[in-house]
């Protein structure tokens, strides 16, 4: 990996995407508090609330697939604008929904619209940022996501006191603002393809499904995501079981964003000389230990301690994961590769709350079984990632050499 000097600057269009993401995430109240909203305001059981959040993930699975296709065939910019614009409208629809059918329908549609933004935004960054700056770019972008998350998590509990619809309205407004910023300042970034390349790419999805190295990478991420997403679904319910308030949960989980905001740039410097394929198994172990320790947490201080541990793992994982994803994705099929990778998050969005709710309500397992199970899943992912690291690095090197050869021609 090339050494990055302080004189090298990230492109201006990257900073527009950074700002749009920060605005959007700073108002991302709804998903953080959705399980609490459904159980306390709409009378859903924990397992039913988990199912609704899971169905949001089902919608997201459709969204990233369609979004990936549109990203490559229609363009990065229009795909992103369609996703953000429709998400803003559907956020309000979910806030206004009252019956179970209406809530489930709105959640599925919102999941599809919101998650369709992942492929175009990821492809834009890969298009805009040179290879040698990607680790810094993804770390900085991840920093913006978590700065926004810290703000939204800290404010959401207090905003909910004015009425839960306030959360939906604020989320819709910030999503619309992000769309307007991209529409105003971002030009299309999709590289023009030669005719023979366009013909070859008609079988793009089939090529993804035959890419064993990439599929293994996606499967490992699924295991990690199943663990990490428990902080959005089962962690708030575990804290409520211990007699803690939603405001306390908001402050404790905000520590995740605060730690990332405070430390991610230092982690970026650390990772600039590390190989992403070998950072990922280390990060999985640390995340697993953090969630495993949650089994023994019953006070705000102890919960905060567990958040501290798994956040360190997340800080190592996210930029390494994104940089490796960019390296494993052929340039002309970035949208489809980004979309297929996004499926692992959407499948986890369904399975994490659904399985988490079932395990939590099992009288033989409960919260303790859930958190220790998270530790086990993370350790499996770590071993798998370590065994596949060499093959992943070989694939990145081969794709990079191929693209350089095209440029020289």
C-alpha positions as CSV (number, residue, x, y, z in Angstrom):
1,X,0.0,0.0,0.0
2,X,1.3,3.4,-0.9
3,X,2.3,5.8,1.9
4,X,0.0,8.7,2.1
5,X,1.5,12.1,2.8
6,X,-0.4,15.0,4.4
7,X,-0.1,17.0,1.1
8,X,-2.4,14.6,-0.7
9,X,-5.9,15.9,-0.5
10,X,-9.2,14.1,-0.9
11,X,-11.2,15.3,-3.9
12,X,-13.8,18.1,-3.4
13,X,-16.7,15.9,-4.5
14,X,-15.8,13.4,-1.8
15,X,-16.3,16.2,0.8
16,X,-19.8,16.9,-0.6
17,X,-20.7,13.3,-0.1
18,X,-19.2,13.5,3.3
19,X,-21.3,16.5,4.2
20,X,-24.5,15.0,2.8
21,X,-24.0,11.9,4.8
22,X,-23.3,13.8,8.0
23,X,-26.6,15.8,7.6
24,X,-28.5,12.6,6.9
25,X,-27.1,10.6,9.8
26,X,-27.4,13.5,12.3
27,X,-31.2,13.1,11.8
28,X,-31.2,9.3,11.7
29,X,-33.4,8.9,14.8
30,X,-36.0,6.4,13.7
31,X,-34.1,3.2,13.2
32,X,-32.2,3.6,16.5
33,X,-35.5,3.9,18.5
34,X,-37.8,1.8,16.3
35,X,-38.0,-1.2,18.7
36,X,-38.7,1.0,21.7
37,X,-41.3,3.0,19.6
38,X,-43.1,-0.2,18.6
39,X,-43.1,-1.8,22.0
40,X,-43.9,1.3,24.1
41,X,-46.1,3.3,21.7
42,X,-47.8,0.7,19.5
43,X,-48.1,-2.2,21.9
44,X,-45.9,-4.7,20.0
45,X,-44.2,-7.6,21.8
46,X,-40.4,-7.8,21.7
47,X,-40.5,-10.6,19.1
48,X,-43.0,-8.8,16.9
49,X,-41.1,-5.5,17.1
50,X,-38.0,-7.5,16.1
51,X,-39.9,-9.0,13.2
52,X,-40.8,-5.5,11.9
53,X,-37.2,-4.3,12.1
54,X,-36.3,-7.5,10.4
55,X,-38.8,-6.9,7.6
56,X,-37.2,-3.5,7.2
57,X,-34.1,-5.5,6.3
58,X,-36.0,-7.6,3.8
59,X,-37.0,-4.4,2.0
60,X,-33.4,-3.3,2.2
61,X,-32.3,-6.5,0.5
62,X,-34.5,-5.7,-2.4
63,X,-33.3,-2.1,-2.3
64,X,-29.6,-2.8,-2.5
65,X,-30.1,-5.2,-5.3
66,X,-32.1,-2.8,-7.4
67,X,-29.9,0.1,-6.3
68,X,-26.8,-1.8,-7.4
69,X,-28.3,-2.5,-10.8
70,X,-29.4,1.1,-11.3
71,X,-26.0,2.4,-10.1
72,X,-24.2,0.6,-13.0
73,X,-26.8,1.0,-15.7
74,X,-28.6,4.2,-14.9
75,X,-25.9,6.2,-13.0
76,X,-24.6,6.8,-9.5
77,X,-26.2,10.2,-9.1
78,X,-29.8,9.5,-10.2
79,X,-29.8,6.2,-8.2
80,X,-28.7,8.1,-5.0
81,X,-31.3,10.8,-5.5
82,X,-34.1,8.4,-6.1
83,X,-33.2,6.5,-2.9
84,X,-32.9,9.6,-0.7
85,X,-36.0,11.4,-2.0
86,X,-38.3,8.4,-1.7
87,X,-36.9,7.6,1.8
88,X,-37.9,11.0,3.0
89,X,-41.5,10.5,2.0
90,X,-41.7,7.0,3.4
91,X,-40.2,8.1,6.7
92,X,-43.2,10.3,7.2
93,X,-45.5,7.5,6.1
94,X,-44.1,5.2,8.8
95,X,-44.6,7.8,11.4
96,X,-48.2,8.3,10.4
97,X,-49.0,4.5,10.2
98,X,-51.0,3.1,13.1
99,X,-52.3,-0.4,12.3
100,X,-49.9,-3.4,12.1
101,X,-50.4,-3.9,8.4
102,X,-49.7,-0.2,7.7
103,X,-46.6,-0.2,9.9
104,X,-45.2,-3.4,8.3
105,X,-45.8,-2.1,4.8
106,X,-44.2,1.3,5.5
107,X,-41.2,-0.4,7.1
108,X,-40.6,-2.7,4.2
109,X,-40.9,0.1,1.6
110,X,-38.7,2.4,3.7
111,X,-36.1,-0.3,4.0
112,X,-36.0,-0.7,0.2
113,X,-35.7,3.0,-0.4
114,X,-33.2,3.8,2.2
115,X,-30.8,0.9,1.6
116,X,-30.8,1.5,-2.1
117,X,-28.5,4.4,-1.5
118,X,-25.6,2.2,-0.3
119,X,-24.4,1.0,-3.8
120,X,-24.4,4.4,-5.5
121,X,-22.7,6.2,-2.6
122,X,-20.1,3.5,-2.2
123,X,-19.5,3.4,-6.0
124,X,-19.2,7.2,-6.1
125,X,-16.4,7.2,-3.4
126,X,-14.6,4.4,-5.3
127,X,-14.9,6.4,-8.6
128,X,-13.8,9.7,-7.1
129,X,-11.0,8.7,-4.7
130,X,-7.7,7.3,-6.1
131,X,-6.7,3.8,-4.8
132,X,-3.9,5.1,-2.6
133,X,-6.3,7.4,-0.7
134,X,-9.2,5.0,-0.2
135,X,-8.3,3.9,3.3
136,X,-8.2,7.5,4.4
137,X,-11.4,8.3,2.5
138,X,-13.4,5.5,3.9
139,X,-12.2,6.2,7.4
140,X,-13.1,9.8,7.1
141,X,-16.5,8.9,5.6
142,X,-17.1,6.4,8.4
143,X,-16.2,9.2,10.8
144,X,-19.0,11.4,9.4
145,X,-21.5,8.5,9.7
146,X,-20.6,8.1,13.4
147,X,-20.5,11.8,14.1
148,X,-24.0,12.0,12.8
149,X,-25.0,8.8,14.7
150,X,-23.6,10.3,18.0
151,X,-25.7,13.4,17.5
152,X,-28.8,11.6,16.6
153,X,-28.5,9.0,19.4
154,X,-27.9,11.7,22.1
155,X,-30.8,13.9,20.9
156,X,-33.4,11.2,20.0
157,X,-34.3,10.3,23.5
158,X,-35.0,13.9,24.4
159,X,-36.7,14.7,21.1
160,X,-39.1,11.7,21.7
161,X,-40.4,13.5,24.8
162,X,-42.0,16.0,22.4
163,X,-43.8,13.1,20.7
164,X,-42.4,10.3,18.7
165,X,-43.6,11.7,15.4
166,X,-41.0,14.4,15.9
167,X,-38.4,11.8,15.3
168,X,-39.9,10.7,12.0
169,X,-40.3,14.3,10.8
170,X,-36.8,15.3,11.7
171,X,-35.4,12.2,10.0
172,X,-37.4,12.9,6.8
173,X,-36.2,16.5,6.7
174,X,-32.5,15.6,7.0
175,X,-32.8,12.9,4.4
176,X,-34.3,15.4,2.0
177,X,-31.6,17.9,2.8
178,X,-28.9,15.3,1.9
179,X,-30.6,14.6,-1.4
180,X,-30.7,18.3,-2.3
181,X,-27.0,18.8,-1.5
182,X,-26.1,15.9,-3.8
183,X,-28.4,17.2,-6.5
184,X,-26.8,20.6,-6.3
185,X,-23.1,19.7,-6.0
186,X,-22.4,16.2,-7.3
187,X,-21.9,15.4,-11.0
188,X,-22.2,11.9,-12.4
189,X,-19.1,9.8,-11.6
190,X,-19.7,6.6,-13.5
191,X,-16.9,5.8,-15.9
192,X,-17.8,5.5,-19.5
193,X,-17.6,1.9,-20.7
194,X,-16.4,0.8,-24.1
195,X,-19.0,-1.1,-26.2
196,X,-17.3,-4.5,-25.7
197,X,-17.2,-3.9,-21.9
198,X,-21.0,-3.1,-21.9
199,X,-21.7,-6.3,-23.7
200,X,-19.5,-8.3,-21.2
201,X,-21.3,-6.7,-18.2
202,X,-24.7,-8.0,-19.2
203,X,-23.7,-11.2,-17.3
204,X,-22.4,-9.1,-14.4
205,X,-24.6,-10.6,-11.7
206,X,-23.7,-14.1,-12.8
207,X,-20.0,-13.1,-12.5
208,X,-20.6,-12.0,-9.0
209,X,-22.3,-15.3,-8.1
210,X,-19.3,-17.2,-9.4
211,X,-16.7,-15.1,-7.6
212,X,-15.9,-17.5,-4.7
213,X,-13.5,-15.1,-3.0
214,X,-16.0,-12.3,-3.0
215,X,-18.8,-14.6,-1.8
216,X,-16.7,-15.8,1.1
217,X,-16.0,-12.2,2.0
218,X,-19.8,-11.4,2.0
219,X,-20.5,-14.5,4.2
220,X,-18.0,-13.4,6.8
221,X,-19.5,-9.9,6.9
222,X,-22.9,-11.5,7.4
223,X,-21.7,-13.1,10.6
224,X,-20.1,-9.9,11.9
225,X,-23.2,-7.9,11.0
226,X,-25.4,-10.4,12.9
227,X,-23.4,-9.5,16.0
228,X,-23.0,-5.8,15.5
229,X,-26.7,-5.1,14.7
230,X,-27.8,-6.4,18.1
231,X,-26.9,-2.9,19.4
232,X,-29.9,-1.5,17.5
233,X,-32.4,-4.2,18.3
234,X,-31.8,-6.2,21.4
235,X,-29.4,-4.0,23.4
236,X,-32.1,-1.3,24.1
237,X,-34.5,-4.0,25.3
238,X,-31.8,-5.6,27.5
239,X,-31.2,-2.2,29.1
240,X,-35.0,-1.7,29.7
241,X,-35.1,-5.2,31.3
242,X,-32.5,-3.8,33.8
243,X,-34.8,-0.9,34.6
244,X,-32.9,1.7,32.6
245,X,-34.7,4.4,30.6
246,X,-34.7,5.1,26.8
247,X,-32.8,8.3,27.6
248,X,-30.1,6.2,29.3
249,X,-29.9,3.9,26.3
250,X,-29.5,7.0,24.0
251,X,-26.6,8.3,26.1
252,X,-24.9,5.0,26.4
253,X,-25.1,4.1,22.7
254,X,-24.0,7.7,21.8
255,X,-20.7,6.7,23.4
256,X,-20.2,4.5,20.3
257,X,-20.3,7.5,18.0
258,X,-18.3,9.7,20.3
259,X,-15.5,7.2,20.6
260,X,-15.4,6.8,16.8
261,X,-15.4,10.6,16.3
262,X,-12.6,11.1,18.8
263,X,-10.4,8.2,17.7
264,X,-11.1,7.2,14.1
265,X,-8.5,9.6,12.6
266,X,-5.9,8.0,14.9
267,X,-7.0,4.6,13.8
268,X,-6.7,5.8,10.2
269,X,-3.0,6.5,10.7
270,X,-2.6,3.1,12.3
271,X,-4.3,1.3,9.4
272,X,-2.5,3.1,6.7
273,X,0.4,0.7,7.1
274,X,-1.7,-2.4,7.8
275,X,-3.2,-5.0,5.4
276,X,-7.0,-4.8,5.5
277,X,-7.4,-8.6,5.0
278,X,-5.5,-9.2,8.2
279,X,-7.1,-6.4,10.2
280,X,-10.6,-7.9,9.8
281,X,-10.1,-11.1,11.8
282,X,-8.6,-9.0,14.7
283,X,-11.6,-6.6,14.6
284,X,-14.1,-9.5,14.7
285,X,-12.5,-10.9,17.9
286,X,-12.6,-7.6,19.6
287,X,-16.3,-7.0,18.6
288,X,-17.2,-10.5,19.8
289,X,-15.6,-10.0,23.2
290,X,-17.4,-6.7,23.6
291,X,-20.8,-8.1,22.9
292,X,-20.0,-11.2,24.9
293,X,-19.3,-9.0,28.0
294,X,-22.8,-7.6,27.7
295,X,-24.1,-10.8,29.3
296,X,-22.6,-9.5,32.6
297,X,-23.6,-5.8,32.3
298,X,-26.6,-4.5,34.3
299,X,-25.7,-0.9,35.1
300,X,-25.1,2.1,32.8
301,X,-21.4,2.1,33.6
302,X,-21.0,-1.6,32.7
303,X,-23.0,-1.2,29.5
304,X,-20.9,1.7,28.5
305,X,-17.8,-0.4,29.1
306,X,-19.0,-3.1,26.7
307,X,-19.8,-0.4,24.1
308,X,-16.2,0.8,24.4
309,X,-14.8,-2.6,23.7
310,X,-16.9,-3.5,20.7
311,X,-16.6,0.0,19.3
312,X,-12.8,-0.5,19.0
313,X,-13.4,-3.6,16.9
314,X,-15.9,-1.7,14.8
315,X,-13.4,1.2,14.2
316,X,-10.9,-1.4,12.9
317,X,-13.4,-3.3,10.8
318,X,-15.3,-0.6,8.9
319,X,-12.6,1.2,6.9
320,X,-10.7,-2.1,6.3
321,X,-13.9,-3.8,5.1
322,X,-14.8,-0.9,2.8
323,X,-11.3,-0.7,1.3
324,X,-11.2,-4.4,0.7
325,X,-14.7,-4.3,-0.9
326,X,-13.5,-1.6,-3.3
327,X,-10.4,-3.7,-4.2
328,X,-12.5,-6.8,-4.8
329,X,-15.0,-5.0,-7.1
330,X,-14.3,-4.7,-10.8
331,X,-14.6,-1.1,-11.8
332,X,-17.4,-1.6,-14.3
333,X,-19.5,-3.7,-11.9
334,X,-19.0,-1.6,-8.7
335,X,-22.7,-1.0,-8.3
336,X,-23.6,-4.7,-8.5
337,X,-20.7,-5.8,-6.2
338,X,-21.6,-3.0,-3.7
339,X,-25.3,-4.1,-3.9
340,X,-24.6,-7.8,-3.4
341,X,-22.3,-7.0,-0.5
342,X,-25.1,-4.8,0.9
343,X,-27.3,-7.9,0.9
344,X,-25.3,-9.3,3.8
345,X,-26.2,-6.2,5.9
346,X,-29.9,-6.5,4.9
347,X,-30.1,-10.2,5.6
348,X,-28.5,-9.4,9.0
349,X,-31.0,-6.6,9.4
350,X,-33.7,-9.3,9.2
351,X,-32.0,-12.1,11.1
352,X,-30.3,-10.1,13.9
353,X,-33.5,-8.8,15.5
354,X,-35.6,-11.8,14.6
355,X,-33.2,-14.4,16.0
356,X,-32.2,-12.0,18.8
357,X,-35.8,-11.7,19.9
358,X,-36.4,-15.4,19.8
359,X,-33.2,-16.2,21.8
360,X,-34.0,-13.4,24.3
361,X,-37.5,-14.8,24.9
362,X,-36.3,-18.4,25.3
363,X,-36.4,-19.1,29.1
364,X,-33.3,-21.3,28.8
365,X,-31.2,-18.8,27.0
366,X,-32.4,-15.2,27.6
367,X,-30.1,-12.2,27.4
368,X,-27.1,-14.2,28.6
369,X,-27.4,-16.8,25.8
370,X,-27.9,-14.1,23.2
371,X,-24.7,-12.2,24.1
372,X,-22.5,-15.3,24.5
373,X,-23.9,-16.5,21.2
374,X,-22.7,-13.2,19.7
375,X,-19.2,-14.0,21.0
376,X,-19.3,-17.4,19.3
377,X,-20.4,-16.1,15.9
378,X,-17.7,-13.4,15.9
379,X,-15.0,-15.9,16.6
380,X,-16.2,-18.1,13.7
381,X,-16.0,-15.0,11.5
382,X,-12.5,-14.2,12.7
383,X,-11.1,-17.7,11.9
384,X,-12.8,-17.7,8.5
385,X,-11.4,-14.2,7.6
386,X,-7.9,-15.2,8.7
387,X,-7.9,-18.4,6.6
388,X,-9.2,-16.5,3.5
389,X,-6.9,-13.4,3.8
390,X,-4.2,-14.5,1.3
391,X,-6.8,-15.4,-1.4
392,X,-8.4,-12.0,-0.9
393,X,-5.2,-10.1,-1.3
394,X,-4.3,-12.1,-4.5
395,X,-7.7,-11.2,-6.0
396,X,-7.2,-7.5,-5.2
397,X,-3.7,-7.5,-6.7
398,X,-5.0,-9.2,-9.9
399,X,-7.9,-6.7,-10.4
400,X,-5.6,-3.8,-9.8
401,X,-3.1,-5.1,-12.4
402,X,-5.9,-5.6,-14.9
403,X,-7.2,-2.0,-14.5
404,X,-3.7,-0.6,-14.7
405,X,-3.1,-2.5,-17.9
406,X,-6.3,-1.0,-19.4
407,X,-5.2,2.5,-18.5
408,X,-1.8,2.0,-20.1
409,X,-3.6,0.8,-23.3
